[in-house]
């Protein structure tokens, strides 16, 4: 259990800015729970005195009772308000930490499934948000109230305090006994949901193929079967929880009987005073042990959260594919070339793609990368843009004086301003054409943006205020490629890197894009397998597949 709870504690560092709010939530919850316990004890004390002595409680009792009711009402409202506001902040903090980790570590290099990544980012974090915003405070408050009730019982009636301690130990044992079965079932349930999420992502991504091959019935049947399996596991987990809860209720009943019995066993010493005090002691014992029971119930239900915390923590701690720049070197003004010096690269430290590859691209030069599919052209593109770092060797930007500036010494913001990348499957963002062109381009006038559209031949079929839809899916492949290139040109890069942008285009679109690349003053590195595209470059560099180890998978 200690090791499992460490997964939940491991997510506290990203939540450091919210620690003060979490502490405030704990203080409110503790005060509210103490008010509830005091209300129960005070009520029992007044009723016991009235029954034994036959007199109504004094005015001070009524005032205290009303004050506790009002305090409890206000604290309950405030607790809900604080916990809900904190939950949204926790959700944002964890997602930002996870997205930052993904920004430092491109999933594609490790062949991770986007469906599982989405499940972590959405489902797992949503499970955890209320835990840190509310559940942590509730568990802390319950244990604090138990400690306080035991201390009061020791002062008033030590035998009752011993019964409370024994009951609390028994309740804690129920949480320990139910932990193993609940955790195993919960892990199976989560794996089932993850598999189903991955299958649905695959199905949505291949919707045309599914319809073309008539596989929709099979996809629906598999989804229904997966849902039934996860629902069955959820029912088993809930049955275990109900059994443990029933056991705790039995223990709580035994505690009440034990407190009464321990009081009666001490005889009639104290007479009416002891009889009037007995209901209050019973209420105190119930409040204390019930608090432990609530905490134990919460802890026993944490196993799905622990599994979620382990996945989120693993995502946040994922190693970066590019190292941070400690002491950045400024880039000089003017044109820049690119130099590869004995560069090697592999996927997952297994699949060798490049081996001691060296090439010089002079400032302002336009070169093409050619080679068969899988030879590593896209890998060269990613390395030149420092989306990844090479396994060995060095990649540098070279100025007009021939001075090399290693990419791992250049500030990332300055590097992104100097180098622009247009990939084969470049995505457009939801929103207008103007919003897309301004992404990363700083301030540009509408005239400058229209000039970019004219340059790529897009001004005749789209305007700056036109909505593109999600990922620009309403556009053809050639239209998306032109807008992606226009977006890169709006940044006025000194190095323009293009990856197979003409791969699936019609001859007219290919010619337009090739003309644009030929006219740009920036250094251009373009990967392509199209003969027509390669023919527009004065220099073509061949990229050959590196020797493949026995355990290697297919390179990108």
Beta strands, then each sheet from edge to edge (+ up, - down):
strand 1: 337-347
strand 2: 351-361
strand 3: 366-370
strand 4: 392-398
strand 5: 404-406
strand 6: 419-422
strand 7: 495-499
strand 8: 523-527
strand 9: 539-542
sheet 1: 2+ 1- 4+ 5-
sheet 2: 6+ 7+ 8+ 3+ 9+
end
